[in-house]
Amino acid sequence: MAEIKDPENTIIITLKDGGEVVVEMLPDVAPKHVERIKTLVRAGEYDNVAFHRVIEGFMAQGGDVQYGNTTSASFSPGSAGMGGSKKPNLKQEFSKEPHVRGVCSMARSQNPDSA
């Protein structure tokens, strides 16, 4: 396992095959988004939520707690990515951080405040 520099702002995603994805969040860059993710993680909202869109060599998209939870009655592979949580949308927190390999970001519609 990788060294955890900031446990308060680190999420470890355990994959079905036993692998792990370590996500280091940056509250100094996007404080409201980091706080929302931590709230949802602590409530178990992301448990069993699938990566519903994967494009090899480009990106993996997940986080749809409404339609992407594989153990929920509302699970819908065709709708995953269209739902969200019961929390209100967040105002954008765009930054100058480059989107390079390994960076996590919020997906949104044409509305910049739709994350």
A tleap script that builds the chain and sets N, CA, C and O, in Angstrom:
source leaprc.protein.ff14SB
mol = sequence {
  NMET ALA GLU ILE LYS ASP PRO GLU ASN THR
  ILE ILE ILE THR LEU LYS ASP GLY GLY GLU
  VAL VAL VAL GLU MET LEU PRO ASP VAL ALA
  PRO LYS HIE VAL GLU ARG ILE LYS THR LEU
  VAL ARG ALA GLY GLU TYR ASP ASN VAL ALA
  PHE HIE ARG VAL ILE GLU GLY PHE MET ALA
  GLN GLY GLY ASP VAL GLN TYR GLY ASN THR
  THR SER ALA SER PHE SER PRO GLY SER ALA
  GLY MET GLY GLY SER LYS LYS PRO ASN LEU
  LYS GLN GLU PHE SER LYS GLU PRO HIE VAL
  ARG GLY VAL CYS SER MET ALA ARG SER GLN
  ASN PRO ASP SER CALA
}
set mol.1.N position { 0.842 -1.188 0.000 }
set mol.1.CA position { 0.000 0.000 0.000 }
set mol.1.C position { 0.880 1.243 0.000 }
set mol.1.O position { 1.947 1.263 0.613 }
set mol.2.N position { 0.426 2.263 -0.686 }
set mol.2.CA position { 1.163 3.520 -0.756 }
set mol.2.C position { 1.153 4.221 0.598 }
set mol.2.O position { 0.263 4.009 1.422 }
set mol.3.N position { 2.164 5.061 0.806 }
set mol.3.CA position { 2.224 5.851 2.033 }
set mol.3.C position { 1.090 6.876 2.022 }
set mol.3.O position { 0.880 7.575 1.030 }
set mol.4.N position { 0.370 6.954 3.127 }
set mol.4.CA position { -0.722 7.916 3.256 }
set mol.4.C position { -0.163 9.171 3.919 }
set mol.4.O position { 0.238 9.136 5.083 }
set mol.5.N position { -0.135 10.270 3.185 }
set mol.5.CA position { 0.432 11.518 3.697 }
set mol.5.C position { -0.552 12.279 4.577 }
set mol.5.O position { -0.160 12.885 5.575 }
set mol.6.N position { -1.831 12.246 4.208 }
set mol.6.CA position { -2.860 13.013 4.917 }
set mol.6.C position { -4.103 12.142 5.070 }
set mol.6.O position { -5.011 12.213 4.241 }
set mol.7.N position { -4.157 11.311 6.130 }
set mol.7.CA position { -5.284 10.378 6.286 }
set mol.7.C position { -6.660 11.042 6.277 }
set mol.7.O position { -7.625 10.452 5.792 }
set mol.8.N position { -6.760 12.247 6.799 }
set mol.8.CA position { -8.045 12.952 6.848 }
set mol.8.C position { -8.580 13.247 5.448 }
set mol.8.O position { -9.790 13.365 5.253 }
set mol.9.N position { -7.682 13.365 4.484 }
set mol.9.CA position { -8.080 13.725 3.124 }
set mol.9.C position { -7.665 12.671 2.110 }
set mol.9.O position { -7.330 12.991 0.969 }
set mol.10.N position { -7.688 11.413 2.534 }
set mol.10.CA position { -7.349 10.294 1.663 }
set mol.10.C position { -8.473 9.279 1.690 }
set mol.10.O position { -8.985 8.933 2.755 }
set mol.11.N position { -8.853 8.804 0.518 }
set mol.11.CA position { -9.866 7.757 0.398 }
set mol.11.C position { -9.197 6.558 -0.253 }
set mol.11.O position { -8.443 6.705 -1.215 }
set mol.12.N position { -9.474 5.376 0.270 }
set mol.12.CA position { -8.977 4.147 -0.333 }
set mol.12.C position { -10.174 3.380 -0.862 }
set mol.12.O position { -11.062 2.998 -0.100 }
set mol.13.N position { -10.195 3.156 -2.161 }
set mol.13.CA position { -11.273 2.409 -2.807 }
set mol.13.C position { -10.782 0.982 -2.998 }
set mol.13.O position { -9.765 0.748 -3.651 }
set mol.14.N position { -11.509 0.032 -2.426 }
set mol.14.CA position { -11.161 -1.375 -2.591 }
set mol.14.C position { -11.954 -1.933 -3.761 }
set mol.14.O position { -13.184 -1.881 -3.771 }
set mol.15.N position { -11.245 -2.465 -4.744 }
set mol.15.CA position { -11.872 -3.017 -5.935 }
set mol.15.C position { -12.268 -4.468 -5.721 }
set mol.15.O position { -11.751 -5.128 -4.820 }
set mol.16.N position { -13.186 -4.972 -6.546 }
set mol.16.CA position { -13.653 -6.359 -6.426 }
set mol.16.C position { -12.517 -7.369 -6.498 }
set mol.16.O position { -12.573 -8.410 -5.844 }
set mol.17.N position { -11.482 -7.072 -7.288 }
set mol.17.CA position { -10.375 -8.016 -7.432 }
set mol.17.C position { -9.367 -7.909 -6.295 }
set mol.17.O position { -8.330 -8.573 -6.315 }
set mol.18.N position { -9.669 -7.074 -5.302 }
set mol.18.CA position { -8.782 -6.908 -4.159 }
set mol.18.C position { -7.795 -5.772 -4.321 }
set mol.18.O position { -7.109 -5.409 -3.365 }
set mol.19.N position { -7.711 -5.210 -5.498 }
set mol.19.CA position { -6.828 -4.072 -5.708 }
set mol.19.C position { -7.354 -2.838 -5.000 }
set mol.19.O position { -8.494 -2.814 -4.536 }
set mol.20.N position { -6.526 -1.826 -4.923 }
set mol.20.CA position { -6.921 -0.589 -4.264 }
set mol.20.C position { -6.593 0.614 -5.123 }
set mol.20.O position { -5.613 0.621 -5.868 }
set mol.21.N position { -7.431 1.628 -5.004 }
set mol.21.CA position { -7.183 2.925 -5.613 }
set mol.21.C position { -7.098 3.914 -4.458 }
set mol.21.O position { -8.033 4.032 -3.666 }
set mol.22.N position { -5.985 4.620 -4.365 }
set mol.22.CA position { -5.795 5.603 -3.302 }
set mol.22.C position { -6.030 6.992 -3.893 }
set mol.22.O position { -5.385 7.381 -4.866 }
set mol.23.N position { -6.958 7.729 -3.294 }
set mol.23.CA position { -7.300 9.063 -3.767 }
set mol.23.C position { -6.889 10.064 -2.696 }
set mol.23.O position { -7.421 10.064 -1.585 }
set mol.24.N position { -5.936 10.914 -3.049 }
set mol.24.CA position { -5.506 11.989 -2.154 }
set mol.24.C position { -6.261 13.252 -2.561 }
set mol.24.O position { -6.084 13.761 -3.667 }
set mol.25.N position { -7.103 13.750 -1.659 }
set mol.25.CA position { -7.895 14.931 -1.974 }
set mol.25.C position { -7.144 16.194 -1.560 }
set mol.25.O position { -6.305 16.167 -0.660 }
set mol.26.N position { -7.460 17.297 -2.232 }
set mol.26.CA position { -6.771 18.567 -2.010 }
set mol.26.C position { -7.756 19.628 -1.521 }
set mol.26.O position { -8.306 20.378 -2.328 }
set mol.27.N position { -7.982 19.698 -0.212 }
set mol.27.CA position { -8.949 20.667 0.297 }
set mol.27.C position { -8.538 22.118 0.068 }
set mol.27.O position { -9.389 23.007 0.097 }
set mol.28.N position { -7.268 22.371 -0.157 }
set mol.28.CA position { -6.844 23.745 -0.446 }
set mol.28.C position { -7.218 24.162 -1.867 }
set mol.28.O position { -7.268 25.354 -2.167 }
set mol.29.N position { -7.479 23.194 -2.740 }
set mol.29.CA position { -7.852 23.476 -4.128 }
set mol.29.C position { -9.374 23.510 -4.298 }
set mol.29.O position { -9.899 24.380 -4.993 }
set mol.30.N position { -10.076 22.575 -3.674 }
set mol.30.CA position { -11.539 22.477 -3.820 }
set mol.30.C position { -12.170 22.101 -2.478 }
set mol.30.O position { -12.637 20.973 -2.316 }
set mol.31.N position { -12.190 23.022 -1.520 }
set mol.31.CA position { -12.642 22.686 -0.165 }
set mol.31.C position { -14.073 22.171 -0.069 }
set mol.31.O position { -14.335 21.236 0.687 }
set mol.32.N position { -14.996 22.752 -0.811 }
set mol.32.CA position { -16.393 22.309 -0.718 }
set mol.32.C position { -16.586 20.926 -1.342 }
set mol.32.O position { -17.357 20.118 -0.823 }
set mol.33.N position { -15.899 20.650 -2.440 }
set mol.33.CA position { -16.005 19.344 -3.087 }
set mol.33.C position { -15.372 18.260 -2.215 }
set mol.33.O position { -15.922 17.165 -2.092 }
set mol.34.N position { -14.230 18.556 -1.616 }
set mol.34.CA position { -13.581 17.583 -0.735 }
set mol.34.C position { -14.486 17.290 0.464 }
set mol.34.O position { -14.655 16.131 0.844 }
set mol.35.N position { -15.055 18.312 1.047 }
set mol.35.CA position { -15.935 18.091 2.204 }
set mol.35.C position { -17.155 17.264 1.822 }
set mol.35.O position { -17.568 16.390 2.584 }
set mol.36.N position { -17.745 17.527 0.645 }
set mol.36.CA position { -18.910 16.763 0.194 }
set mol.36.C position { -18.546 15.290 -0.015 }
set mol.36.O position { -19.289 14.403 0.404 }
set mol.37.N position { -17.411 15.031 -0.657 }
set mol.37.CA position { -16.984 13.647 -0.881 }
set mol.37.C position { -16.774 12.945 0.449 }
set mol.37.O position { -17.196 11.800 0.614 }
set mol.38.N position { -16.131 13.609 1.398 }
set mol.38.CA position { -15.905 12.990 2.713 }
set mol.38.C position { -17.230 12.708 3.411 }
set mol.38.O position { -17.374 11.670 4.057 }
set mol.39.N position { -18.184 13.600 3.293 }
set mol.39.CA position { -19.514 13.395 3.893 }
set mol.39.C position { -20.176 12.162 3.288 }
set mol.39.O position { -20.711 11.326 4.017 }
set mol.40.N position { -20.144 12.043 1.965 }
set mol.40.CA position { -20.764 10.903 1.293 }
set mol.40.C position { -20.038 9.598 1.602 }
set mol.40.O position { -20.682 8.568 1.804 }
set mol.41.N position { -18.718 9.626 1.642 }
set mol.41.CA position { -17.945 8.419 1.984 }
set mol.41.C position { -18.279 7.961 3.398 }
set mol.41.O position { -18.547 6.781 3.626 }
set mol.42.N position { -18.264 8.886 4.339 }
set mol.42.CA position { -18.532 8.532 5.745 }
set mol.42.C position { -19.942 7.979 5.942 }
set mol.42.O position { -20.179 7.183 6.851 }
set mol.43.N position { -20.874 8.400 5.091 }
set mol.43.CA position { -22.252 7.901 5.171 }
set mol.43.C position { -22.420 6.576 4.426 }
set mol.43.O position { -23.508 6.000 4.420 }
set mol.44.N position { -21.339 6.090 3.795 }
set mol.44.CA position { -21.414 4.828 3.060 }
set mol.44.C position { -22.063 4.953 1.693 }
set mol.44.O position { -22.372 3.943 1.061 }
set mol.45.N position { -22.273 6.174 1.230 }
set mol.45.CA position { -22.972 6.390 -0.037 }
set mol.45.C position { -22.242 5.805 -1.247 }
set mol.45.O position { -22.885 5.413 -2.221 }
set mol.46.N position { -20.918 5.740 -1.200 }
set mol.46.CA position { -20.158 5.226 -2.335 }
set mol.46.C position { -19.921 3.718 -2.255 }
set mol.46.O position { -19.369 3.137 -3.189 }
set mol.47.N position { -20.325 3.076 -1.162 }
set mol.47.CA position { -20.148 1.629 -1.046 }
set mol.47.C position { -20.887 0.937 -2.189 }
set mol.47.O position { -22.060 1.218 -2.433 }
set mol.48.N position { -20.207 0.042 -2.884 }
set mol.48.CA position { -20.767 -0.752 -3.981 }
set mol.48.C position { -21.143 0.053 -5.220 }
set mol.48.O position { -21.883 -0.440 -6.072 }
set mol.49.N position { -20.646 1.277 -5.334 }
set mol.49.CA position { -20.915 2.086 -6.522 }
set mol.49.C position { -19.876 1.754 -7.590 }
set mol.49.O position { -18.671 1.792 -7.342 }
set mol.50.N position { -20.368 1.429 -8.772 }
set mol.50.CA position { -19.512 0.984 -9.878 }
set mol.50.C position { -18.858 2.149 -10.607 }
set mol.50.O position { -19.365 3.271 -10.607 }
set mol.51.N position { -17.715 1.853 -11.230 }
set mol.51.CA position { -17.170 2.744 -12.249 }
set mol.51.C position { -17.990 2.425 -13.492 }
set mol.51.O position { -17.778 1.390 -14.123 }
set mol.52.N position { -18.922 3.300 -13.848 }
set mol.52.CA position { -19.901 2.995 -14.892 }
set mol.52.C position { -19.420 3.336 -16.300 }
set mol.52.O position { -20.018 2.900 -17.284 }
set mol.53.N position { -18.362 4.099 -16.395 }
set mol.53.CA position { -17.840 4.472 -17.719 }
set mol.53.C position { -16.326 4.424 -17.641 }
set mol.53.O position { -15.710 5.187 -16.896 }
set mol.54.N position { -15.734 3.539 -18.401 }
set mol.54.CA position { -14.278 3.390 -18.412 }
set mol.54.C position { -13.799 3.439 -19.857 }
set mol.54.O position { -14.244 2.655 -20.696 }
set mol.55.N position { -12.898 4.354 -20.137 }
set mol.55.CA position { -12.283 4.453 -21.457 }
set mol.55.C position { -10.789 4.233 -21.241 }
set mol.55.O position { -10.091 5.089 -20.696 }
set mol.56.N position { -10.312 3.067 -21.680 }
set mol.56.CA position { -8.928 2.677 -21.441 }
set mol.56.C position { -7.960 3.743 -21.953 }
set mol.56.O position { -8.091 4.241 -23.071 }
set mol.57.N position { -6.992 4.077 -21.110 }
set mol.57.CA position { -5.999 5.073 -21.466 }
set mol.57.C position { -6.481 6.510 -21.335 }
set mol.57.O position { -5.731 7.444 -21.618 }
set mol.58.N position { -7.733 6.696 -20.907 }
set mol.58.CA position { -8.268 8.055 -20.813 }
set mol.58.C position { -8.853 8.349 -19.442 }
set mol.58.O position { -8.351 9.222 -18.733 }
set mol.59.N position { -9.924 7.624 -19.048 }
set mol.59.CA position { -10.558 7.948 -17.773 }
set mol.59.C position { -11.464 6.830 -17.300 }
set mol.59.O position { -11.852 5.948 -18.066 }
set mol.60.N position { -11.792 6.888 -16.012 }
set mol.60.CA position { -12.805 6.018 -15.398 }
set mol.60.C position { -13.749 6.935 -14.642 }
set mol.60.O position { -13.314 7.794 -13.876 }
set mol.61.N position { -15.034 6.751 -14.860 }
set mol.61.CA position { -16.031 7.619 -14.235 }
set mol.61.C position { -16.900 6.791 -13.304 }
set mol.61.O position { -17.352 5.705 -13.665 }
set mol.62.N position { -17.130 7.305 -12.115 }
set mol.62.CA position { -17.975 6.633 -11.133 }
set mol.62.C position { -18.552 7.661 -10.188 }
set mol.62.O position { -18.408 8.864 -10.403 }
set mol.63.N position { -19.200 7.194 -9.147 }
set mol.63.CA position { -19.703 8.107 -8.132 }
set mol.63.C position { -21.189 8.364 -8.169 }
set mol.63.O position { -21.690 9.155 -7.371 }
set mol.64.N position { -21.919 7.716 -9.076 }
set mol.64.CA position { -23.365 7.925 -9.146 }
set mol.64.C position { -24.032 7.084 -8.071 }
set mol.64.O position { -24.293 5.898 -8.274 }
set mol.65.N position { -24.307 7.700 -6.927 }
set mol.65.CA position { -24.889 6.954 -5.814 }
set mol.65.C position { -26.368 6.640 -6.029 }
set mol.65.O position { -26.925 5.789 -5.336 }
set mol.66.N position { -27.001 7.310 -6.972 }
set mol.66.CA position { -28.418 7.073 -7.252 }
set mol.66.C position { -28.626 5.836 -8.121 }
set mol.66.O position { -29.434 4.972 -7.777 }
set mol.67.N position { -27.909 5.737 -9.243 }
set mol.67.CA position { -28.115 4.630 -10.176 }
set mol.67.C position { -26.922 3.680 -10.286 }
set mol.67.O position { -27.022 2.640 -10.938 }
set mol.68.N position { -25.801 4.023 -9.660 }
set mol.68.CA position { -24.584 3.234 -9.825 }
set mol.68.C position { -24.280 2.242 -8.724 }
set mol.68.O position { -23.286 1.521 -8.814 }
set mol.69.N position { -25.110 2.177 -7.676 }
set mol.69.CA position { -24.872 1.246 -6.576 }
set mol.69.C position { -25.352 -0.141 -6.998 }
set mol.69.O position { -26.550 -0.377 -7.154 }
set mol.70.N position { -24.405 -1.045 -7.178 }
set mol.70.CA position { -24.711 -2.371 -7.715 }
set mol.70.C position { -25.551 -3.231 -6.785 }
set mol.70.O position { -26.065 -4.262 -7.219 }
set mol.71.N position { -25.711 -2.850 -5.528 }
set mol.71.CA position { -26.520 -3.634 -4.588 }
set mol.71.C position { -27.868 -2.983 -4.284 }
set mol.71.O position { -28.619 -3.475 -3.442 }
set mol.72.N position { -28.171 -1.889 -4.961 }
set mol.72.CA position { -29.407 -1.159 -4.709 }
set mol.72.C position { -30.490 -1.553 -5.710 }
set mol.72.O position { -30.187 -1.933 -6.841 }
set mol.73.N position { -31.743 -1.462 -5.295 }
set mol.73.CA position { -32.867 -1.732 -6.196 }
set mol.73.C position { -32.919 -0.712 -7.326 }
set mol.73.O position { -33.500 -0.987 -8.376 }
set mol.74.N position { -32.315 0.470 -7.126 }
set mol.74.CA position { -32.334 1.495 -8.166 }
set mol.74.C position { -31.134 1.391 -9.118 }
set mol.74.O position { -30.954 2.250 -9.980 }
set mol.75.N position { -30.304 0.332 -8.964 }
set mol.75.CA position { -29.152 0.162 -9.856 }
set mol.75.C position { -29.629 0.047 -11.296 }
set mol.75.O position { -30.513 -0.750 -11.609 }
set mol.76.N position { -29.033 0.852 -12.165 }
set mol.76.CA position { -29.408 0.856 -13.575 }
set mol.76.C position { -28.173 1.175 -14.406 }
set mol.76.O position { -27.798 2.340 -14.538 }
set mol.77.N position { -27.533 0.141 -14.973 }
set mol.77.CA position { -26.332 0.407 -15.780 }
set mol.77.C position { -26.580 1.422 -16.900 }
set mol.77.O position { -25.685 2.200 -17.233 }
set mol.78.N position { -27.769 1.424 -17.475 }
set mol.78.CA position { -28.080 2.361 -18.546 }
set mol.78.C position { -28.275 3.789 -18.072 }
set mol.78.O position { -28.134 4.731 -18.851 }
set mol.79.N position { -28.599 3.952 -16.790 }
set mol.79.CA position { -28.812 5.291 -16.242 }
set mol.79.C position { -27.638 5.786 -15.403 }
set mol.79.O position { -27.564 6.972 -15.080 }
set mol.80.N position { -26.716 4.884 -15.047 }
set mol.80.CA position { -25.579 5.277 -14.212 }
set mol.80.C position { -24.827 6.418 -14.872 }
set mol.80.O position { -24.514 6.374 -16.062 }
set mol.81.N position { -24.549 7.419 -14.093 }
set mol.81.CA position { -23.909 8.629 -14.598 }
set mol.81.C position { -24.895 9.768 -14.764 }
set mol.81.O position { -24.490 10.918 -14.936 }
set mol.82.N position { -26.183 9.465 -14.715 }
set mol.82.CA position { -27.213 10.488 -14.873 }
set mol.82.C position { -27.782 10.929 -13.520 }
set mol.82.O position { -28.461 11.952 -13.429 }
set mol.83.N position { -27.500 10.155 -12.480 }
set mol.83.CA position { -28.038 10.464 -11.157 }
set mol.83.C position { -27.032 11.216 -10.315 }
set mol.83.O position { -26.102 11.834 -10.834 }
set mol.84.N position { -27.223 11.158 -9.042 }
set mol.84.CA position { -26.329 11.842 -8.107 }
set mol.84.C position { -26.693 11.469 -6.702 }
set mol.84.O position { -27.320 10.436 -6.468 }
set mol.85.N position { -26.312 12.289 -5.774 }
set mol.85.CA position { -26.690 12.060 -4.385 }
set mol.85.C position { -27.918 12.913 -4.078 }
set mol.85.O position { -28.409 13.631 -4.948 }
set mol.86.N position { -28.405 12.837 -2.867 }
set mol.86.CA position { -29.556 13.647 -2.456 }
set mol.86.C position { -29.120 15.036 -2.011 }
set mol.86.O position { -29.949 15.878 -1.665 }
set mol.87.N position { -27.827 15.263 -2.024 }
set mol.87.CA position { -27.287 16.574 -1.633 }
set mol.87.C position { -27.454 17.558 -2.790 }
set mol.87.O position { -27.495 17.150 -3.951 }
set mol.88.N position { -27.549 18.850 -2.478 }
set mol.88.CA position { -27.666 19.840 -3.558 }
set mol.88.C position { -26.359 19.945 -4.346 }
set mol.88.O position { -25.288 19.617 -3.837 }
set mol.89.N position { -26.462 20.406 -5.590 }
set mol.89.CA position { -25.275 20.622 -6.417 }
set mol.89.C position { -24.352 21.632 -5.748 }
set mol.89.O position { -24.780 22.471 -4.954 }
set mol.90.N position { -23.076 21.524 -6.093 }
set mol.90.CA position { -22.068 22.437 -5.549 }
set mol.90.C position { -21.674 23.482 -6.583 }
set mol.90.O position { -21.629 23.199 -7.780 }
set mol.91.N position { -21.392 24.678 -6.115 }
set mol.91.CA position { -20.849 25.716 -6.985 }
set mol.91.C position { -19.451 25.279 -7.405 }
set mol.91.O position { -18.705 24.716 -6.603 }
set mol.92.N position { -19.100 25.534 -8.646 }
set mol.92.CA position { -17.801 25.115 -9.187 }
set mol.92.C position { -16.644 25.686 -8.371 }
set mol.92.O position { -16.735 26.770 -7.795 }
set mol.93.N position { -15.566 24.927 -8.343 }
set mol.93.CA position { -14.313 25.369 -7.713 }
set mol.93.C position { -13.169 25.083 -8.697 }
set mol.93.O position { -12.243 24.334 -8.386 }
set mol.94.N position { -13.249 25.685 -9.874 }
set mol.94.CA position { -12.227 25.468 -10.886 }
set mol.94.C position { -10.886 25.979 -10.385 }
set mol.94.O position { -10.823 26.921 -9.595 }
set mol.95.N position { -9.816 25.349 -10.851 }
set mol.95.CA position { -8.472 25.766 -10.455 }
set mol.95.C position { -7.545 25.662 -11.660 }
set mol.95.O position { -7.951 25.247 -12.746 }
set mol.96.N position { -6.311 26.043 -11.446 }
set mol.96.CA position { -5.297 25.953 -12.501 }
set mol.96.C position { -4.524 24.646 -12.415 }
set mol.96.O position { -3.555 24.463 -13.152 }
set mol.97.N position { -4.928 23.723 -11.527 }
set mol.97.CA position { -4.263 22.429 -11.420 }
set mol.97.C position { -4.407 21.692 -12.749 }
set mol.97.O position { -5.512 21.603 -13.284 }
set mol.98.N position { -3.319 21.170 -13.285 }
set mol.98.CA position { -3.415 20.464 -14.576 }
set mol.98.C position { -4.111 19.114 -14.428 }
set mol.98.O position { -3.952 18.425 -13.420 }
set mol.99.N position { -4.867 18.756 -15.430 }
set mol.99.CA position { -5.524 17.445 -15.460 }
set mol.99.C position { -4.585 16.466 -16.161 }
set mol.99.O position { -4.662 16.249 -17.370 }
set mol.100.N position { -3.710 15.894 -15.368 }
set mol.100.CA position { -2.744 14.921 -15.869 }
set mol.100.C position { -3.143 13.531 -15.378 }
set mol.100.O position { -4.054 13.398 -14.560 }
set mol.101.N position { -2.478 12.517 -15.865 }
set mol.101.CA position { -2.772 11.139 -15.493 }
set mol.101.C position { -2.841 11.010 -13.968 }
set mol.101.O position { -1.939 11.450 -13.255 }
set mol.102.N position { -3.923 10.401 -13.485 }
set mol.102.CA position { -4.093 10.161 -12.062 }
set mol.102.C position { -4.913 11.200 -11.328 }
set mol.102.O position { -5.235 11.003 -10.157 }
set mol.103.N position { -5.260 12.291 -11.971 }
set mol.103.CA position { -6.036 13.343 -11.320 }
set mol.103.C position { -7.510 12.967 -11.308 }
set mol.103.O position { -8.030 12.444 -12.293 }
set mol.104.N position { -8.180 13.231 -10.196 }
set mol.104.CA position { -9.628 13.013 -10.077 }
set mol.104.C position { -10.331 14.363 -10.161 }
set mol.104.O position { -9.860 15.357 -9.610 }
set mol.105.N position { -11.455 14.383 -10.854 }
set mol.105.CA position { -12.242 15.601 -10.990 }
set mol.105.C position { -13.718 15.269 -10.908 }
set mol.105.O position { -14.114 14.106 -10.989 }
set mol.106.N position { -14.518 16.295 -10.748 }
set mol.106.CA position { -15.965 16.146 -10.759 }
set mol.106.C position { -16.467 16.231 -12.197 }
set mol.106.O position { -16.058 17.101 -12.965 }
set mol.107.N position { -17.356 15.313 -12.539 }
set mol.107.CA position { -18.037 15.404 -13.826 }
set mol.107.C position { -19.221 16.354 -13.644 }
set mol.107.O position { -19.782 16.455 -12.553 }
set mol.108.N position { -19.584 17.024 -14.682 }
set mol.108.CA position { -20.705 17.957 -14.591 }
set mol.108.C position { -21.355 18.104 -15.963 }
set mol.108.O position { -20.777 17.722 -16.980 }
set mol.109.N position { -22.544 18.654 -15.978 }
set mol.109.CA position { -23.236 18.934 -17.239 }
set mol.109.C position { -22.698 20.245 -17.803 }
set mol.109.O position { -21.650 20.726 -17.373 }
set mol.110.N position { -23.408 20.816 -18.756 }
set mol.110.CA position { -23.022 22.121 -19.292 }
set mol.110.C position { -23.068 23.214 -18.219 }
set mol.110.O position { -22.407 24.245 -18.344 }
set mol.111.N position { -23.849 22.977 -17.174 }
set mol.111.CA position { -23.940 23.917 -16.070 }
set mol.111.C position { -22.704 23.738 -15.189 }
set mol.111.O position { -22.515 22.658 -14.629 }
set mol.112.N position { -21.857 24.759 -15.047 }
set mol.112.CA position { -20.635 24.605 -14.254 }
set mol.112.C position { -20.895 24.323 -12.781 }
set mol.112.O position { -20.000 23.846 -12.084 }
set mol.113.N position { -22.096 24.607 -12.292 }
set mol.113.CA position { -22.418 24.357 -10.887 }
set mol.113.C position { -23.246 23.087 -10.701 }
set mol.113.O position { -24.070 23.015 -9.789 }
set mol.114.N position { -23.036 22.094 -11.548 }
set mol.114.CA position { -23.863 20.881 -11.517 }
set mol.114.C position { -23.187 19.674 -10.859 }
set mol.114.O position { -23.736 18.574 -10.906 }
set mol.115.N position { -22.030 19.848 -10.259 }
set mol.115.CA position { -21.348 18.713 -9.627 }
set mol.115.C position { -22.006 18.338 -8.319 }
set mol.115.O position { -21.564 17.405 -7.650 }
savepdb mol mol.pdb
quit
